[in-house]
């Protein structure tokens, strides 16, 4: 009981940390901040740990947009709360950062996914879509993790698209297109890592690049070029 109470106390303390305290308790850096990128670190307090995603070290233009990025990710994670494989959001940190659950899982590309893992990934994505969220950035495998027990996880929902109100048919058409782009991305992932599992339909989808994927890529490239032009520093 004491151990459980201690862990709860550590968690409460961690979640209440200031930015400076979170930085002081960083134990592992997954990504340095700078240019268009936020820093991503694992912070630890006793038995509690979390991931701190922080735009404070990004270029000034990205810091200006940071509250929007933080809101987008937090709102998606809140809508997806309770789905296994989706990290919990703990809190937003002064508009420039977000504290979320740490998922001890390597990236998909560094794992050895089984056929069952591919099936569970498709089920996870279907659950995410059913909650009204399209991920929007599954073109590579960097936002897909795989736990040791074979449970896939999805992270980084900044590019997400939410389903609109029932009456908003134009926006819901956009949402469905982004959901299809997500499914196409998984088909491409399967064709790359487990081609023997891919169906003919998945092979067809893997070759398809719809307008959501093209727009997402164009926006990403445009933002990075704009930041480099304005702040005269390369992305890290």
RODO-2510 file (C-alpha; in nm, 4 decimals, decimal comma):
residues 236
     n   res          X          Y          Z
     1     x     0,0000     0,0000     0,0000
     2     x     0,2825     0,2352     0,0861
     3     x     0,4432     0,1703    -0,2495
     4     x     0,1190     0,2423    -0,4323
     5     x     0,0624     0,5601    -0,2307
     6     x     0,4189     0,6625    -0,3011
     7     x     0,3734     0,6128    -0,6731
     8     x     0,0525     0,8191    -0,6646
     9     x     0,2328     1,0920    -0,4744
    10     x     0,5165     1,0903    -0,7267
    11     x     0,2665     1,1176    -1,0110
    12     x     0,0816     1,4093    -0,8504
    13     x     0,4128     1,5843    -0,7938
    14     x     0,5260     1,5268    -1,1506
    15     x     0,2047     1,6536    -1,3048
    16     x     0,2252     1,9702    -1,0915
    17     x     0,5863     2,0483    -1,1885
    18     x     0,6690     2,3856    -1,3386
    19     x     0,8495     2,4057    -1,6715
    20     x     1,1810     2,4495    -1,4904
    21     x     1,1165     2,1459    -1,2701
    22     x     1,0190     1,9348    -1,5704
    23     x     1,3407     2,0318    -1,7442
    24     x     1,5417     1,9561    -1,4304
    25     x     1,3873     1,6077    -1,4077
    26     x     1,4548     1,5151    -1,7709
    27     x     1,6227     1,1736    -1,7903
    28     x     1,6111     1,0933    -2,1612
    29     x     1,5958     1,3171    -2,4663
    30     x     1,4134     1,1744    -2,7663
    31     x     1,4457     1,4876    -2,9789
    32     x     1,6140     1,8263    -2,9498
    33     x     1,4055     2,1370    -3,0015
    34     x     1,4860     2,3922    -3,2694
    35     x     1,3610     2,5164    -3,6036
    36     x     1,0178     2,3652    -3,6632
    37     x     1,0616     2,0901    -3,4034
    38     x     0,9683     2,0792    -3,0341
    39     x     1,1962     1,9076    -2,7867
    40     x     1,0687     1,5722    -2,6598
    41     x     1,2021     1,4365    -2,3297
    42     x     1,1184     1,1724    -2,0726
    43     x     1,0841     1,3230    -1,7256
    44     x     1,0992     1,1182    -1,4053
    45     x     0,9988     1,1849    -1,0461
    46     x     1,0437     0,8817    -0,8200
    47     x     0,8297     0,6050    -0,9685
    48     x     0,6381     0,8389    -1,2001
    49     x     0,7399     0,9260    -1,5539
    50     x     0,5936     1,1190    -1,8458
    51     x     0,6848     1,2707    -2,1804
    52     x     0,7273     1,6466    -2,2028
    53     x     0,6834     1,7877    -2,5522
    54     x     0,8022     2,1476    -2,5502
    55     x     0,8135     2,4205    -2,8158
    56     x     1,0067     2,6669    -2,5979
    57     x     1,3325     2,6030    -2,7875
    58     x     1,1729     2,6109    -3,1319
    59     x     1,2082     2,9042    -3,3710
    60     x     1,0115     3,2143    -3,2731
    61     x     0,7579     3,1560    -3,5518
    62     x     0,6832     2,8077    -3,4210
    63     x     0,6564     2,9387    -3,0641
    64     x     0,3946     3,1822    -3,1871
    65     x     0,1889     2,8923    -3,3242
    66     x     0,2729     2,6582    -3,0332
    67     x    -0,0538     2,7106    -2,8375
    68     x    -0,2459     2,5952    -3,1459
    69     x    -0,0264     2,2862    -3,1867
    70     x    -0,0586     2,2028    -2,8164
    71     x    -0,4365     2,2462    -2,8311
    72     x    -0,4646     2,0252    -3,1394
    73     x    -0,2714     1,7399    -2,9823
    74     x    -0,4344     1,7683    -2,6396
    75     x    -0,7870     1,7805    -2,7831
    76     x    -0,7227     1,4693    -2,9919
    77     x    -0,5812     1,2725    -2,6978
    78     x    -0,8712     1,3812    -2,4778
    79     x    -1,1196     1,2598    -2,7378
    80     x    -0,9335     0,9269    -2,7619
    81     x    -0,9046     0,8742    -2,3844
    82     x    -0,9375     0,5103    -2,2794
    83     x    -0,8246     0,3532    -2,6080
    84     x    -0,5345     0,1175    -2,5436
    85     x    -0,2323     0,2278    -2,7381
    86     x    -0,3118     0,6004    -2,7161
    87     x    -0,1182     0,8006    -2,4539
    88     x    -0,3108     0,9939    -2,1914
    89     x    -0,2707     1,3688    -2,1794
    90     x    -0,1852     1,4957    -1,8303
    91     x    -0,1826     1,8714    -1,8829
    92     x    -0,0760     2,1613    -2,0997
    93     x     0,2263     2,3591    -1,9818
    94     x     0,1922     2,7381    -2,0240
    95     x     0,0791     2,7118    -2,3844
    96     x     0,4174     2,5991    -2,5155
    97     x     0,4270     2,2414    -2,3917
    98     x     0,2205     1,9326    -2,3258
    99     x     0,2785     1,6592    -2,0684
   100     x     0,1588     1,3159    -2,1757
   101     x     0,1841     0,9522    -2,0721
   102     x     0,5157     0,7810    -2,1369
   103     x     0,4730     0,4679    -2,3457
   104     x     0,7766     0,2378    -2,3052
   105     x     0,7753     0,1155    -2,6625
   106     x     1,0251     0,1444    -2,9503
   107     x     0,9309     0,2727    -3,2917
   108     x     0,7696     0,0264    -3,5297
   109     x     1,0750     0,0393    -3,7572
   110     x     1,2977    -0,0773    -3,4711
   111     x     1,0706    -0,3647    -3,3731
   112     x     0,9810    -0,6996    -3,5198
   113     x     0,6039    -0,6762    -3,5711
   114     x     0,4184    -1,0045    -3,5996
   115     x     0,1126    -1,0618    -3,8211
   116     x    -0,0970    -1,0181    -3,5074
   117     x     0,0647    -0,6790    -3,4452
   118     x    -0,0380    -0,5649    -3,7923
   119     x    -0,3946    -0,6760    -3,7214
   120     x    -0,3949    -0,4926    -3,3877
   121     x    -0,2602    -0,1791    -3,5544
   122     x    -0,5476    -0,1818    -3,8031
   123     x    -0,7931    -0,2336    -3,5152
   124     x    -0,6347     0,0559    -3,3222
   125     x    -0,6650     0,2873    -3,6207
   126     x    -1,0285     0,1834    -3,6698
   127     x    -1,1002     0,2679    -3,3037
   128     x    -0,9335     0,6076    -3,3468
   129     x    -1,1422     0,6827    -3,6551
   130     x    -1,4584     0,5684    -3,4794
   131     x    -1,3928     0,8338    -3,2112
   132     x    -1,3855     1,0978    -3,4817
   133     x    -1,0111     1,1496    -3,5188
   134     x    -0,7923     1,1030    -3,8264
   135     x    -0,4236     1,0963    -3,7374
   136     x    -0,3010     1,2695    -4,0515
   137     x     0,0685     1,1830    -4,0226
   138     x     0,1251     0,8103    -4,0635
   139     x     0,3164     0,8355    -4,3910
   140     x     0,6293     0,7042    -4,2199
   141     x     0,6454     0,4714    -3,9223
   142     x     0,7896     0,7275    -3,6802
   143     x     0,4565     0,7919    -3,5073
   144     x     0,3811     0,4222    -3,4603
   145     x     0,5285     0,2376    -3,1607
   146     x     0,5130    -0,1288    -3,0674
   147     x     0,5119    -0,2478    -2,7072
   148     x     0,6830    -0,5686    -2,6011
   149     x     0,3410    -0,7353    -2,5571
   150     x     0,2562    -0,6704    -2,9232
   151     x     0,0253    -0,3735    -2,8643
   152     x     0,0781    -0,0954    -3,1221
   153     x     0,0629     0,2677    -3,0096
   154     x     0,0016     0,5906    -3,1994
   155     x     0,1641     0,9189    -3,0971
   156     x     0,1984     1,2791    -3,2228
   157     x    -0,1529     1,3946    -3,3133
   158     x    -0,0652     1,7524    -3,4081
   159     x    -0,1747     1,6932    -3,7699
   160     x    -0,5055     1,5370    -3,6655
   161     x    -0,8404     1,6084    -3,8319
   162     x    -1,1582     1,5844    -3,6266
   163     x    -1,4938     1,4722    -3,7616
   164     x    -1,7422     1,7582    -3,7935
   165     x    -2,1036     1,7916    -3,6873
   166     x    -2,3524     1,5696    -3,8740
   167     x    -2,4776     1,8687    -4,0731
   168     x    -2,1254     1,9676    -4,1834
   169     x    -2,1077     1,7394    -4,4858
   170     x    -1,8228     1,9206    -4,6652
   171     x    -1,5947     1,8941    -4,3621
   172     x    -1,6939     1,5339    -4,2980
   173     x    -1,5936     1,4549    -4,6552
   174     x    -1,2514     1,5990    -4,5700
   175     x    -1,2421     1,3883    -4,2532
   176     x    -1,3223     1,0707    -4,4464
   177     x    -1,0474     1,1525    -4,6972
   178     x    -0,7919     1,1848    -4,4176
   179     x    -0,9128     0,8568    -4,2653
   180     x    -0,8542     0,6937    -4,6029
   181     x    -0,5076     0,8494    -4,6141
   182     x    -0,4381     0,6889    -4,2743
   183     x    -0,5503     0,3492    -4,4039
   184     x    -0,3407     0,3922    -4,7169
   185     x    -0,0395     0,4681    -4,4963
   186     x    -0,0915     0,1430    -4,3027
   187     x    -0,1204    -0,0482    -4,6299
   188     x     0,2114     0,0998    -4,7388
   189     x     0,3609     0,0093    -4,4012
   190     x     0,2471    -0,3516    -4,4360
   191     x     0,3783    -0,3730    -4,7899
   192     x     0,7166    -0,2535    -4,6661
   193     x     0,7517    -0,4650    -4,3511
   194     x     0,5341    -0,7677    -4,4210
   195     x     0,4566    -0,7860    -4,7957
   196     x     0,3477    -1,1472    -4,7621
   197     x     0,0525    -1,0284    -4,5509
   198     x    -0,0677    -0,7587    -4,7914
   199     x    -0,3864    -0,8221    -4,9874
   200     x    -0,4376    -0,7071    -5,3452
   201     x    -0,6539    -0,4218    -5,2167
   202     x    -0,3832    -0,3137    -4,9726
   203     x    -0,1254    -0,3191    -5,2521
   204     x    -0,3510    -0,0907    -5,4539
   205     x    -0,4007     0,1458    -5,1593
   206     x    -0,0278     0,1529    -5,0884
   207     x     0,0343     0,2978    -5,4351
   208     x    -0,2356     0,5604    -5,4004
   209     x    -0,1382     0,9114    -5,2919
   210     x    -0,4568     1,1076    -5,2355
   211     x    -0,4815     1,4832    -5,1967
   212     x    -0,4682     1,4743    -4,8114
   213     x    -0,1202     1,3209    -4,8210
   214     x    -0,0055     1,5646    -5,0890
   215     x    -0,1407     1,8642    -4,8966
   216     x     0,0146     1,7477    -4,5693
   217     x     0,3529     1,7063    -4,7350
   218     x     0,3307     2,0444    -4,9098
   219     x     0,2331     2,2234    -4,5885
   220     x     0,5149     2,0591    -4,3938
   221     x     0,7747     2,1497    -4,6558
   222     x     0,6394     2,5041    -4,6824
   223     x     0,6486     2,5654    -4,3075
   224     x     1,0049     2,4367    -4,2778
   225     x     1,1199     2,6581    -4,5648
   226     x     0,9467     2,9623    -4,4161
   227     x     1,1063     2,9070    -4,0767
   228     x     1,4517     2,8674    -4,2298
   229     x     1,3987     3,1900    -4,4262
   230     x     1,2791     3,3923    -4,1272
   231     x     1,5114     3,2687    -3,8569
   232     x     1,8066     3,1729    -4,0793
   233     x     1,8742     2,8465    -3,8991
   234     x     1,8488     2,4904    -4,0285
   235     x     1,6079     2,2384    -3,8837
   236     x     1,7555     1,9814    -3,6520
***
